[in-house]
Amino acid sequence: MFGNNIQCDNLVLGKNVKIEKTATIKGVKGNAKNIVIGDNTYIGHDVQIICDNFSIGDYSKIQHHTNIHGYKPCKMEDHQLKM
């Protein structure tokens, strides 16, 4: 579905999610364990999310060229905008 740009063991996608083809989602050392992406969420071009556990809520947006990297779980609540 997304090719090699999403590498995780457990992926939960909400409704109407848009992830650009150049975005990368993976774990710190290989596959992420859990990725949860809420409804109506957009992840832009060249975004890199490198976390073992990552979740983003409904109606959220991660702008192009954003890097999110962490060793602990990362959670973004509903209606977030990151630039």
N, C-alpha and C positions, 0 to 999 in steps of 0.2 A: 504494500500500500504506500509506504513512504520511502522505499528503497533502503539504503544503508544509513540514512541520516538520523534515524531514531533507533537506538540500541538499548533495549530494556527488557527485563524479565516480565514485568506486569505493566501494561499500558491501559489506562482508562481515558477514553475520549468522550467529551460531551457532544451535544448537538451543535452543528454549524461551526465547527472548529476549522480554522484555516492556518496551516503551517506551511510557510514558503519552502520550496525545494532546497534552498541553500542553508536552511536552519539545521543545526545539529543538536541532538539531545542524547546524552550518554552519561555513564557513570564516571567516577574519578579514575578508576582502573578497569575499564571495560564496560560491560552492561550496567545500566542503572537498575536498581532493584524495583522501585515503584515510581511511576510517572502518572499523575492525574491532571488532566486539562479540562477545565469547566466549559460549560455551554457558551457559545458565541465569543470564543477567545481567538485572538489573532497573534501569531508569532511570526515576526518579520524576517526579511532577507538577512542572511549572514549572522543570525542570532546563534550564540553558543550557550547551551545550558549543560553544565558539567556538574552533576550532583547525583548521589546515589538515590536519594529520595527527594522528589520535587513535586509540588502541587501548585496550581494556579486556579483561582476561582472563576466564576462566571463573569462574562462581560469585561474581560481583561485584555490588555494589549501590551506586548513587548515589542518595542520599536526596532527597526533595522539596526544591525551592527552592535547589539547589546550582548555583553558577556555576563553570565551568572555562573559562579563557580563556588562550590562549598563542600566541606567534608561532613557537615551536619545537615539534617533535613532542612529544606528550604520551602516555606509556604507563603504564597501570596494570596491575600484575601480577594473577595469579589470586587469588581469595578476598579482595578488597579491599572495605572498607566506608567510604564517604565521607559525612560529615554536614555 
